[in-house]
Amino acid sequence: MAHLADAKALLDNRGHYTGQTFHGVNPLLLVEKIIRERIFESLYWKEQAFGLNAATLLDRAVELTYIGGQYSNQRPTPFLCLTFKLLQLQPSREIILVYLNDPDFKYLRALAAFYIRLTWSAVDIYRTLEPLMGDYRKLKVRGMGGWRMTYVDEFVDELLTKERVCDIALPHIKTRAMLEDADELEPRESLLGSEVESEGESDVEEDKGANSGDE
Amino acid sequence: PKPNQNFRRTWNREEWSAKAQERESHDRAASKLHHEAKLAGKKFHRPPTPPDASSTSARASRLNLEENLNKTTLVPAGAGVGKRGRGAGFYCEACDLTFKDSLQWVDHLNSKQHLHAVGERDEVVVATLEMVVERLAWLKRRREEEGVGGEEVDLARRLAERARAEEEERVQKREKRKVARRERKERERKLGKEAGFGSGDGDRAGGGGEGDEEDPDAVAMARMMGFAGGFGTTKKRS
């Protein structure tokens, strides 16, 4: 059992893909053709993302200093290249959870969150990513318009609500409301807990709570 | 001058003829295989990967693509043509190919052809959970040892250091300006003594102090008439 060093072999369009499928498709096809081509042609992919497995990918992931899709003249960021590498390697659930739960490297966490949003089922996504809303660390974002700053919890919120993040169209998943109605998911428990309920009582509590989506 | 001695034999004849024999026998064996396949009407296939080939792993260090940048080297004639053999550009020892373009070069290093030539299978080992956990722990330890990240940024200290650095720079600049002005004054004085007439041309700011001694009108008149440099040259001293 081994990964093929060359990712292109997994993109056989004759329909012979026999690996694990996510959302019904070959995971490499979750990324659009144009972006895929740009990733393959980038120097980062060829030089540094070649021959990685789930363990050596960590070397590259801890060196990440920004997230983003494409920047300046349509160049893919290392973050995007590593996401694509993860889609090729398809590491197991436990390994991804190790990536996600590591408290020291926030860009590794962002990478794992992105992968989870792209590949896991709706219920798992909500259950796994909502606890990350308590992480207030800053992230640098590099985009076509230049640099920006965001936070880990804002990034996770974007993953859960927006349709396009880091130049990848996120696969459609049912909204939280639909899942709650179908009884597949419990109603959301905010990390702010009791502070939200007693919000009418004191002003101090309101100022303390940073990003509470449930008003 | 010493006469040209390059015709003397400095190489070992036997050694090189042995190498030539070896290369020729290899070539003959390879062409024989090709020929046999052709006669049998079959396609010639590359010999299969030996079972002891190692699996590909990620690069431990960056590729050095810029080491020969801006360097001029002597190359044999015909170095610009084709990929085979040593030429100008990135050369691969194992495959005997030259590439002119860094992207082509990196592509080649990743290609099946090259990996087989270096004795690697073009597959990568799948990582297990233990390997991942271990790797992460190792990276954390390494980061702590290097002392990068997690250091408290003391803004006050940094501001103080910056202020000190700027003050030093200012002092140095002042010194330099003083020295330069002193030198210019020396030059002016010398010229003034020789000429007895206008100050040297071109030194407007520095010659301000000096020029007041001479009559500015006389200087202007002299310059108009072409006597600006005194009896010396009117060449501009920068």
Interface residues (C-beta under 8 A of the other chain):
Chain A: M1 A2 H3 L4 A5 D6 E41 L43 K46 E47 Q48 F50 G51 L52 N53 A54 A55 T56 L58 D59 V62 P91 S92 E94 I95 V98 Y99 D102 D104
Chain B: S55 T56 S57 A58 R59 R62 L63 S102 L103 V106 D107 N110 K112 L115 R121 D122 E123 V124 V125 V126 A127 L129 M131 V132 V133 E134 R135 L136 L139 K140 R143
